[in-house]
Amino acid sequence: MKIAIISSGFFPVVDGVTVTLINRIYRLSKDGHQVLLLCPDYSSLEKIYPNWRKYTGNILPGVKVINLPSNSLMGLNFERNVTKQSYQIVLEKLHEFQPDIIHVDEPERLFVGFLKTPGVDFAKKNHLPCISFFHTNFLEYGKDYFSTPAWLDIILKWIFQLPLAWIYNQYDATLVSSSITAQKLSRMGIKNVVRGSFLGIDLAQFNRDLRREQFFEDRYNISDIAQKVKLVFLGRLTPDKGWKFTINAWFEMANKVDFKNIAVIIAGDGSMRDEIAKQLGKLTPNLYFLGRIPHEDVPALLVNCDIHITTSEKETKGLTILEAFAAGIPAIAPRAGGISDSIQDGWNGFLYEPQNCDDFTKKLKQLIDDPNLRKIMGARGRDYIVEYSWDNAVKNLLQIWEEKIAARQQNNS
């Protein structure tokens, strides 16, 4: 099969979209498919991503990556988005490649750059199926970045969901990995939602034998935390990841948790790093920032921690939650978004009521104080994740693609 993928991002940027994409194309290459990947250009961010050249050109057998002219995204120094002018390159490369199907990751973000619904016009002209994948709840980001009144935020979300639904409804299908997110999209007016198991985990990489007492000292030059309970945050240090709530909750915890017995490990970077360091540093003597870490280092990091924390309320599925389960550690997260599909409250982790510092503190303290509970929940998380694999995820995706190709061929005959 010849598959053209237009994506809002790719490695060396590490997030849910790019991790999914790198695993997808690796398996497509292994199975003998041809892939053309069109994505933003990260050459201007070489100081942040010195290895960007590794992910451009012919990176795997049958896989070619074309980087499109791009600009800064919302002023973020670690992200890029395609430009309007780059869409002509998309059309030229699609014409040269002659795909059997076009797959688009985060078309709404690409639309902001292209000012066109990516892939759709070419697909219609050439009688091809064009599939979209919903990854990110951008509509929920407004209140994190703009100080608008609650009533105005509700109105703006209602207004903006109309063009969002219009964009996704132009595709043959909108794929999503969470049943909760699928229901939300349907309520928004997106009529072509297909929910399936399109995310995976390479369980073999999260081997518990990676756990070593001196891991943090040897790998990150962090000493004297081997006997402490290690809490790990993995992701961007930006407002949309719930850091304002985390900071508030930490101050609520001040008289309930002995911070001397825990170590807080933060892997990631972003605009809130200094504020997080300043505020949490007032309470937490063992606070460590690892910065951006390569995705291949994630399994060992998680295996050597004890509790995974996310306070983001906007995850469509929460890939880091699945990674924590693969590592055999429990997760705590808000009862919001697609995360609720994965965490079974009290069984393989805890769900707390969104914005409820007391509920968050109570449940996190329970995990901190009870190593046996962490062990039991961690084992249950490993059992839960067994059904996930990237091989199955790509197999499910291929089935959708094949069905849409067959349907389009039948309609064209």
PEUR-V915581 format. One line per field, one symbol per residue. phi: phi as a letter, one per 20 degrees, with the letter a starting at -180 (. if undefined). burial: 1 if it has 9 or more other C-alpha atoms within 8 Angstrom, else 0. A space follows every 10 residues. Layout:
# PEUR-V915581
phi: ???
burial: ???
This chain:
# PEUR-V915581
phi: .ddeddcfab gefdbfffff ffffffffff enedcdddbf edffdffecf efffdcneeb gndcddeegb cfelmfeccc cfdgfffffg ffffffelfe bdccelffff gfeflbffnf fffffdldfc ddcedceffe egfedceefg ffffffffff fffffgffff efadebecff fgffffffoe edfcebeddb begffeffff fcfegfffec lddmcgeefd eddcqfecgf enfffgffff fffgedceff eccddddqbr fegfffffff ffddfddcde mfdfffefgf fffeddbecc dfdcffbnff fffffffncf ccbffbmfgf fdeegnddrc ddfgmdffff fgffffffec ffffffffff ffffegfebf ffffgffgff gfffffffff fee
burial: 0111111111 1011011111 1111111110 0011111111 1100110010 0100110110 0111111111 0100010001 1110011011 1001000011 1111111111 1011001111 0111000111 1111101000 1110000000 0010001001 1101111110 1111111111 1100110101 0111111111 1010011001 1000111000 0100100011 1111101111 1110111111 0111000010 0111111111 0110011011 1011111001 0010000111 0111111111 1111111100 1111111111 1111111111 1111001111 1110001011 1011101000 0001111111 1100100111 0111011000 1001100100 000
